Amino acid sequence: MSNRLDELRRQHAERTRQLGGQAPGTACTPPPARATAGNAAPPAVRAPTTPTRVRRVPVWVWMVAGGVLGGGGILALLLALAFGYAAGTGAAGRPEPGAGDPAQAPGSSPPDGAMGMGTGWVCESGLVVTNHHVVAGGSDFVIAFSRERAVPATLVASDAANDLALLRVDDSPVPAGLPFAGQPAVLGQRVFTIGFPHADILGIEPKVTDGTVSSVTGMQDDPRTLQVSVPVQPGNSGGPLLNLRGEVVGVVTSKLNAIEVFRYTGDVPQNVNFAVKAEYVRSLLVATGLMRHASVVPAAEDDLQEVVRRVRGSVVIVLVRTR
């Protein structure tokens, strides 16, 4: 058993060396290989939406509870999120194998009816952006704009290689889209994110964390990602990384796997997190013909509190369920 767990962890490290730390069984194009000192395997990154357990409760229980409390289906979804569904994993709340997580054979299917969640944000084109690993394998998608409003959504595009996905809200108005930054993020720039980490424990009010751009490249100098000191947790995946103008410079996607790094180096990493650069969202929109060329006037930099007040309505919960 010990040898089997070690092999699963090794496979996990190999897979999550790729951008996004996607769930087992999903296809992804790895970045170009780079040499490492001593031919040792580099530490893994882990998607911040990996839960430690999945507790399944029949959907009808939450529907009854929602009806009793006067909220119907919307409250049912939020109750499910708050009281036991897997908060913030891939499409079906499945844990990844790896140190500290229950071992699971690569490629195994999630249980029917499981629910997962992540963060998303409305972009200029009126679509909701999130991570590919949040929606992968899902059959039903719901966007929760608030406690009172949750609406169905359709997956319209997905980019596994860069861990991005686009959802369209079905027949419903959406908040104003967050603009893309006119210039790439630079080393030392102050950035922040809004998201819904550990919603089953911390609740469904949005949480704000901030920090700086630690590096303009990611793992093994991957040019597609930024390394940031912004703290992220399970549930933050897919959230926007914003500058103090309220412009998107990236999409939160993964964090360094502290347990794997400790096994590899004997040291525990602190605040080493990653975001896909915003230009890859633009590329996905252009490639799918969904880019809307909106006229956006750059805002002046402001204090964090004011920028958060201005953009928070465009950051949403993404709920994902398998049939």
NUMARKE-890016 format. One line per 10 residues: number of its first residue (from 1); for each residue x, y, z of C-alpha. Coordinates in steps of 0.5 Angstrom, whole numbers. Layout:
N
NUM) X,Y,Z ~ ...
//
This chain:
323
1) 0,0,0 ~ 6,5,2 ~ 9,4,-5 ~ 2,5,-9 ~ 1,11,-5 ~ 8,14,-7 ~ 7,12,-14 ~ 0,16,-14 ~ 4,22,-11 ~ 9,22,-16
11) 4,21,-22 ~ 1,27,-18 ~ 7,31,-18 ~ 8,30,-25 ~ 1,32,-27 ~ 1,38,-23 ~ 8,41,-25 ~ 3,43,-31 ~ 0,49,-31 ~ -7,49,-27
21) -6,43,-23 ~ -12,40,-26 ~ -16,34,-24 ~ -14,27,-26 ~ -16,24,-32 ~ -16,31,-36 ~ -12,33,-42 ~ -7,38,-42 ~ -1,41,-46 ~ 5,41,-41
31) 10,47,-42 ~ 17,46,-45 ~ 21,42,-41 ~ 27,45,-37 ~ 33,42,-34 ~ 33,42,-26 ~ 39,41,-22 ~ 41,34,-20 ~ 36,31,-25 ~ 31,32,-19
41) 23,33,-20 ~ 21,40,-18 ~ 16,41,-13 ~ 9,40,-15 ~ 3,46,-16 ~ -4,45,-13 ~ -10,48,-16 ~ -13,52,-10 ~ -20,48,-11 ~ -18,42,-8
51) -22,39,-2 ~ -20,34,3 ~ -27,31,3 ~ -33,30,-1 ~ -40,30,3 ~ -46,28,-1 ~ -53,30,1 ~ -59,29,-4 ~ -61,35,-8 ~ -68,34,-5
61) -66,35,2 ~ -63,42,0 ~ -69,43,-4 ~ -74,42,1 ~ -70,46,6 ~ -70,52,1 ~ -77,52,0 ~ -78,52,8 ~ -74,58,9 ~ -77,61,3
71) -71,61,-2 ~ -73,56,-7 ~ -68,53,-11 ~ -63,59,-10 ~ -63,58,-3 ~ -62,50,-4 ~ -56,51,-8 ~ -53,56,-3 ~ -55,51,3 ~ -52,45,-1
81) -45,50,-1 ~ -45,52,6 ~ -47,45,9 ~ -43,40,6 ~ -42,39,-2 ~ -35,40,-4 ~ -33,47,-4 ~ -28,49,-9 ~ -26,43,-13 ~ -26,41,-21
91) -33,40,-24 ~ -35,34,-19 ~ -32,36,-12 ~ -27,30,-13 ~ -20,30,-9 ~ -13,30,-13 ~ -9,24,-11 ~ -3,27,-7 ~ 1,28,0 ~ -5,30,5
101) -11,28,0 ~ -14,21,0 ~ -11,17,-6 ~ -15,16,-12 ~ -13,12,-18 ~ -12,17,-24 ~ -18,18,-29 ~ -23,15,-24 ~ -30,18,-25 ~ -33,23,-20
111) -40,20,-17 ~ -46,22,-20 ~ -50,28,-17 ~ -43,31,-13 ~ -42,38,-13 ~ -36,43,-14 ~ -35,50,-14 ~ -30,56,-15 ~ -30,63,-17 ~ -31,67,-23
121) -32,74,-26 ~ -36,77,-31 ~ -31,80,-37 ~ -32,85,-42 ~ -36,80,-47 ~ -41,79,-42 ~ -39,72,-41 ~ -36,69,-34 ~ -29,67,-34 ~ -27,61,-29
131) -21,56,-29 ~ -22,49,-33 ~ -21,45,-27 ~ -27,48,-24 ~ -32,46,-29 ~ -28,40,-32 ~ -33,34,-32 ~ -39,38,-30 ~ -46,37,-33 ~ -50,43,-30
141) -47,50,-29 ~ -50,55,-24 ~ -48,62,-23 ~ -49,65,-16 ~ -49,73,-17 ~ -52,74,-9 ~ -56,70,-4 ~ -62,72,-8 ~ -60,71,-15 ~ -57,64,-18
151) -58,63,-26 ~ -56,57,-30 ~ -50,58,-35 ~ -48,54,-41 ~ -40,52,-42 ~ -38,55,-49 ~ -31,55,-49 ~ -25,51,-45 ~ -18,51,-46 ~ -15,46,-41
161) -8,47,-43 ~ -8,54,-40 ~ -13,52,-35 ~ -19,57,-37 ~ -26,56,-39 ~ -32,61,-41 ~ -39,60,-39 ~ -45,64,-42 ~ -51,66,-37 ~ -57,64,-40
171) -62,69,-42 ~ -61,74,-36 ~ -57,80,-35 ~ -50,80,-32 ~ -46,86,-28 ~ -41,90,-32 ~ -35,86,-34 ~ -28,87,-31 ~ -24,91,-36 ~ -17,87,-38
181) -11,91,-36 ~ -8,95,-42 ~ -1,93,-40 ~ 2,87,-37 ~ 3,86,-29 ~ 10,88,-27 ~ 15,85,-22 ~ 13,88,-15 ~ 6,91,-17 ~ 1,91,-12
191) -5,86,-14 ~ -11,83,-10 ~ -17,78,-11 ~ -24,77,-9 ~ -26,70,-9 ~ -30,65,-4 ~ -25,60,-1 ~ -27,55,4 ~ -35,57,3 ~ -37,51,7
201) -33,54,13 ~ -32,61,12 ~ -39,63,8 ~ -41,65,2 ~ -39,73,3 ~ -34,75,-2 ~ -27,75,1 ~ -21,80,-1 ~ -14,78,0 ~ -8,82,-3
211) 0,82,-4 ~ 5,83,-10 ~ 7,80,-16 ~ 13,76,-14 ~ 15,74,-21 ~ 13,75,-28 ~ 14,68,-29 ~ 11,61,-26 ~ 14,54,-25 ~ 20,53,-28
221) 20,60,-31 ~ 13,59,-35 ~ 12,65,-39 ~ 4,64,-38 ~ 3,65,-31 ~ 5,70,-26 ~ 7,68,-19 ~ 4,72,-13 ~ 4,73,-6 ~ -4,74,-6
231) -6,68,-1 ~ -11,63,-4 ~ -15,57,-1 ~ -20,52,-4 ~ -25,56,-7 ~ -21,62,-10 ~ -20,58,-17 ~ -22,62,-23 ~ -22,69,-19 ~ -19,75,-22
241) -13,78,-20 ~ -13,85,-21 ~ -9,91,-20 ~ -11,98,-16 ~ -14,101,-23 ~ -19,95,-22 ~ -17,92,-29 ~ -16,84,-29 ~ -8,82,-30 ~ -9,75,-29
251) -14,69,-27 ~ -12,65,-20 ~ -11,58,-22 ~ -6,54,-17 ~ -1,54,-11 ~ 5,51,-9 ~ 4,44,-6 ~ 7,45,1 ~ 7,38,3 ~ 11,36,-4
261) 16,41,-3 ~ 17,40,4 ~ 18,32,2 ~ 23,35,-4 ~ 27,40,0 ~ 25,40,8 ~ 23,47,7 ~ 15,49,8 ~ 14,55,2 ~ 10,61,4
271) 5,64,0 ~ 7,62,-7 ~ 1,62,-11 ~ 0,63,-19 ~ -5,66,-24 ~ -5,65,-31 ~ -4,72,-35 ~ -10,76,-37 ~ -7,76,-45 ~ -9,68,-45
281) -16,70,-43 ~ -16,75,-49 ~ -13,70,-54 ~ -19,65,-52 ~ -24,70,-53 ~ -21,72,-60 ~ -20,64,-62 ~ -27,63,-60 ~ -30,69,-64 ~ -33,72,-57
291) -29,78,-56 ~ -33,84,-56 ~ -29,90,-57 ~ -31,95,-52 ~ -29,102,-51 ~ -26,102,-44 ~ -23,108,-41 ~ -17,106,-36 ~ -19,108,-29 ~ -14,112,-24
301) -11,108,-19 ~ -15,108,-12 ~ -14,105,-5 ~ -16,98,-4 ~ -23,99,-1 ~ -25,103,-6 ~ -23,99,-12 ~ -26,93,-8 ~ -33,97,-8 ~ -33,98,-15
311) -31,91,-18 ~ -34,86,-13 ~ -41,86,-16 ~ -38,82,-22 ~ -34,77,-18 ~ -39,71,-18 ~ -40,64,-15 ~ -39,58,-20 ~ -43,52,-18 ~ -42,45,-22
321) -46,39,-22 ~ -45,32,-25 ~ -52,29,-27
//
